[in-house]
Amino acid sequence: MKEPQDSSRWRSGARVGVAVQVVLACVLLAAANYAAYHYYYRGDWSPAQKYKVGELTKSALKRLPSAAKIYVFFSPSTAAPGYEVYGDVVNLLKEYQFLGGDKLTIEYIDPMRNLARARELQAKFQFGPEENLVIVEMDGRSKQISAVDMADYDYLTQVTGDPPRLLAFKGEQALTSAIIEVSEARPRTVYFLQGQGEAGPGEGSTISLLAEYIEKQGVKTKPLSLSGGNAIPEDAGAVVIAGAGYDLPKATAETLKRYWAGNGRLLVLLDPDADTPLLRGLLADAGIAPRDDRVLRTVQLGFATGILRDVAGKFSATNRVTRRLQGADAMLPAATCSLDLDERKEGVSVEAMMTAETPFWGESEYVTDEQKGVRFEEEKDSAAPLVLAAMAERGGVADENLDLSAARLVVVGNSEFVADGSITEPNLDFVLSSLNWMLDRGHLARIAPKSVRAFNLNLTDAETGRIALYTLVVIPAIAALAGLVVWWRRRR
């Protein structure tokens, strides 16, 4: 039997031990919380990567010039158009809030619960009470995004009386475009040259999809005619020449030459079949000369030789505009010519953006009759690798983080690759990235919509039986056994 003094010492020691354990537990808890708060990794492991934001969004939020506020005017309890994306919008904006920090404030307004605040915003931004929308505001400038514009729908289901089916969530695309638009005090405009058979924006355009996505970047698109001595507008962020079928008038060529000399920005998509000596001369003076060839490859089909004129372009992994597209292939249909780069132009730096590798080569005789046979002739034809797209810059700095005034030019030896029936996601990415570089937005790139994916888990009868066994028998039995062990030890 323990003496009272020994018992008292044992109790005191036990108390001290418990106190030390509590203190150590608190220290460990505080250390774990500190480490978790300061050192962590955010990730989206969902199959669709719905809430993983792109580099464009990260760059735009980190570069906010001043405080921005986002109003989420939604009533998830009503069936107003777009109500089904409310949860996606809320979760996406949590990522925006994390990236934007103190410069971004988000306010959620449910018009069914906060009528006074809803009416205040309706009077300020002039929108209807039945709309579900998101409003981005900065320095007195605002942009409204309707909920239905943040998703793609399949409306064929309405034929059977069902509501439209959600196909893809475009919230990040719409929100980031709005943030970019309101953060720029001076609106950007891209002008499409007209008058020589070029494609341009507007109703019935063959490049309507491209024009639509340019405007979703917060940039306006307008046609431009230089006939009659018109000058290039002062608000022109860039001028696009998309597939000129005829040569430039001499006055237009001189105007474009002066524009390039005055730090202008030009995107030229060539029609190789057009006879355009003045346009080609303008490009050659800038260091990018279109070759008089047609890029193709041949395939052996039994006893005949097939000619493939659709070209697969490889994006440069070192070019600051296209390196984000490494691994993707651009598809250039119809006629494509290669480009010759003159790296000796004083004060001008030229760089390849897209190339065609072997087995493509440049045919100089334009053989159209496959009966005559097509073969590579080293003395006449152009060997791979062939430059399909290139950029030239005069007076700039090869750093995408510096936006310095400079003349910038991008030339592509094909114009059909941006047509509505031919444009692919890599093609679109390339053109938008090139325009963003011209507009001093080299850090930006397009955001793709997040498709809604159905996830099916196919289980066999044996697998279903095992799941039922573990959930209904094994796991409850383990819990019951653990409880019995604890009860038995306490009884002892």
ABEGO torsion letter per residue (X at the ends): XBBAAAAAAAAAAAAAAAAAAAAAAAAAAAAAAAAAAABBBBBBABAAGAABBBAAAAAAAAABABBBBBBBBBBAABABBGAAAAAAAAAAAAAAAAAAEAABBBBBBBAAABAAAAAAAAAAAGBBAABBBBBBBBGGBBBBBBAAAABBBBAAAAAAGBBBBBABBAAAAAAAAAAAAAABABBBBBBBBBGAGBBBBEBGBAAAAAAAAAAAAGBBBBBBBABGGBBBBAABABBBBBGBABBBBAAAAAAAAAAAAAGBBBBBBBBAABBBAAAAAAAAAAGBBBBBBBBBBBBBBEABBBBBABBBBBBBAABAAAAAABGBBBBBBEBBBBBBBBAABBGBBBBBABBBBOABBBBAAGBABAAAEBBBBAAABBBOBBBABBBBBBGBBBBAABBBBBBBBBBBABAAAABAAABBAAAAAAAAAAAAAAAGAAABBBBBBBBBBBBBBBBBAAAAAAAAAAAAAAAAAAAAAAAAAAAAAAAX
